[in-house]
């Protein structure tokens, strides 16, 4: 009996010594260890026999009064150490285990050790114990992840954050405040349609602000869940918004134009058009809204008889290729006479980034007016050609504008005009070669170039072949001058007598 009492006493003393050896031998002070607990928790130690807490350091119970077993400790540590084991069985299998803090910017971890059936859990400053860290803190892979300039984090299968880098921590605190739960995901959960390794554009809102922060989110499959990457694209979204507003402004401006506008992007798809294009081409709005290709666009215009009818389809296709090449060089300019009688002016212009713009303008009224004016000019020319007297008309700028057939026969003029019309000085010099010297030619020059006090007058000149000419100079509207050369001098005298008698 005495032997049993002595043996029990020895066992009790041995257990007490073992516990004292497992517990820290000196009391240390520090910060709150990245936890919500008081500062006295720094370097706290807990001893477990299975799930049951059997001992702890003096400072351990300060803030952990509710810890009675393993589940209680895990519940308190889960926010800052989400990878803390659910049961001590994992420690028994692996021996030693270092649990890093979710916030990689905090040099704190939890060391779990299996010592002769006892699990020792120590909350410690990992920077002071580099030898027990499972991974080298200078490992390039670790540094690349933790110091990456964009957020990186690990989601478990329950969509909880298990690990994150410094950029993610900084973003969470910026959006939600300093005292926030890092295990709660900041970004919206990925749905079933989200493809792994594919970018997804997402936005988050800062607390107390309506401004959205935009990111490209990429998920990569991981044994413990998903490894997530977020790239800041606020500058890109801002540029796209500014571009969209610019396009809307330009669209409103183009909507007021009477000229049809069609802009095709680098892929030769319709990117922008205005309402005038619908009116001019009679193409349906739903067809244009579907962004047809360049070939489909002109095919539809051909079907609508809104472009000149080609002789054959193959040559028309060749013309379309030539049209596109000319438009890319900015040299395409044509006038289309449509079967309906309308006339369109079509031009192609290159745009930045490989785009091409086509402008369609209805010039039917202008062409009709031009044709009518040309018809009237032809009629007037026919009337002048029927006159027996030689007629020459000078414009207000002193250049020869119109002559008739009698004039051309009299002075040996071909009637053809070059790029620069003849001036009154050049014309009178040509007259001088065919007639005797006379001051009348100089007076004609002065009269044509004069703008004030212009009244009709006449004079006689003698051709070198002896034929007399009666020259009548008459002012016209807008500074023009008409000169008539009559070979029948008697008729001119009789006209003078009639004017005097009247």
Helices and strands as residue ranges (DSSP letters): H 2-22, G 39-41, E 45-49, E 52-56, H 70-77, H 89-94, E 96-100, E 108-115, E 118-125, G 126-128, G 130-132, H 140-146, E 152-156, E 161-164, H 166-176, E 200-205, E 212-222, E 225-232, H 234-255, E 260-264, E 270-273, H 275-281, H 285-289, H 294-303, H 313-328, E 332-337, E 343-350, G 352-354, E 356-362, H 364-386, E 390-394, E 400-403, H 405-411, H 424-432, H 440-449, E 457-462, E 468-475, G 477-479, E 481-486, H 489-501
